[in-house]
Amino acid sequence: MPRIPADMAKAEAFASQMINILNSGSLSTMISIGHRTGLFDALDSVGTATLEEIAKGASLNERYVKEWLGAMVSGKIIEYDPSARTYHLPSENAIFLTRRSREKNMAAIASMLPVWSRVEDRIVECFKHGGGVGYDEYGRFHEVMGEISHANVGCNLVDNILPDRPGLLDKLEKGIRVLDIGCGDGQVLLKLAERFPGSLFIGVELCEGPVSTARQQAGHQALDNVRFENADLLSYQPVDRFDLITAFDVIHDLAFPDKVLSRCHQWLKDDGEFLMMDVNASSHLENNLEHPFAPFLYTASTLHCMTVSLAQGGMGLGTVWGVEKASEMLMEAGFELSEVKTYEHDPLNNYYFCSRQE
Ligand SMILES: C[S@@+](CC[C@H](N)C(=O)[O-])C[C@H]1O[C@@H](n2cnc3c(N)ncnc32)[C@H](O)[C@@H]1O
């Protein structure tokens, strides 16, 4: 027998919440499609247009565009004038949906949800039998990650983040050795290599696909001060120590983050620095209840970050390992944690500035 709700008003309110969830989840996928097909950018550049003009302008099939516009208009993302049969993307919405404002573009983040959902069947199996899902099952993961990371970290590192470490920009200008661990398709490192031609940048990445993308891009930009190594951080052997090691959104994904942190500590020169960017949340669920992205983060963890670690027999720290656990592990690895900062451009992440302490 189904249990009868004790409070009917509460039950009805939850039914409304469920409707919102189903609509928002659906819109999120449609936003990803709008991003990938360039529909938001096309609409943004023309201002106001009919269905035929939008489809032609974006070189897309009109029937599909019509259905997509139906979702966008009913979802209050795009405006529709039925008398003129025209569609309009308000500038207030366009900032968060187009490539014109890359740093604020949340449509790129929406593209991660279909990437994660691709492995849903495998995750259901893991719920029953344990284990994990490996990187090779995620299709476009590194491509989507690279786009998000370029906007978030790449566009802000030199102007907003690195200046917070006294003397670091000067050292990069003069020439130092930099290692980026779990560098993905190298977007951040390529940007640094271009900006600081006197320094040497090395990126280490487990997966072959993103390494080959990164190498191609380095060749395309004719950069001779950046190298990408396809290696597991647990077996990687650098030829020399580094002045700066960076880890952007990597540590919680690793199979053995404790071992990698200790290795990073060993690989630093005595006066070297470690910069770790990782998710801004608490290690304790009860402290995350008002976190605006908490459900997104626990979902990211289940469908990607935790499971890729468990797939390698790892710790499965999870996306929401939190600032308390992160600080503890950095100190256990031997680092002195100088500062934990959150920036206005990226409230979702913390930046941990560490020095090598003996
Ligand atoms: C969330 S992604 C972040 C990528 C990149 N830092 C960025 O910001 O775009 C984590 C990366 O760590 C890499 N990775 C995971 N385990 C690794 C290991 N043991 N050795 C090297 N790279 C690893 C993954 O392949 C993935 O590219």
The ligand as a Gaussian input file, in Angstrom:
#p B3LYP/6-31G(d) Opt

LIG

0 1
 C       38.482000      17.576000     -14.682000
 S       39.750000      17.325000     -15.825000
 C       40.604000      18.884000     -15.808000
 C       41.480000      19.063000     -17.011000
 C       42.227000      20.378000     -17.104000
 N       43.078000      20.628000     -15.958000
 C       41.280000      21.508000     -17.318000
 O       41.120000      22.334000     -16.410000
 O       40.672000      21.568000     -18.393000
 C       40.893000      16.255000     -14.947000
 C       42.001000      15.752000     -15.847000
 O       42.914000      14.944000     -15.112000
 C       43.345000      13.891000     -15.961000
 N       43.863000      12.786000     -15.117000
 C       43.146000      11.997000     -14.308000
 N       43.946000      11.103000     -13.708000
 C       45.213000      11.343000     -14.138000
 C       46.480000      10.732000     -13.898000
 N       46.604000       9.703000     -13.064000
 N       47.572000      11.222000     -14.546000
 C       47.442000      12.274000     -15.408000
 N       46.271000      12.884000     -15.672000
 C       45.161000      12.425000     -15.049000
 C       42.079000      13.536000     -16.733000
 O       42.293000      12.797000     -17.913000
 C       41.495000      14.915000     -17.005000
 O       41.955000      15.459000     -18.208000

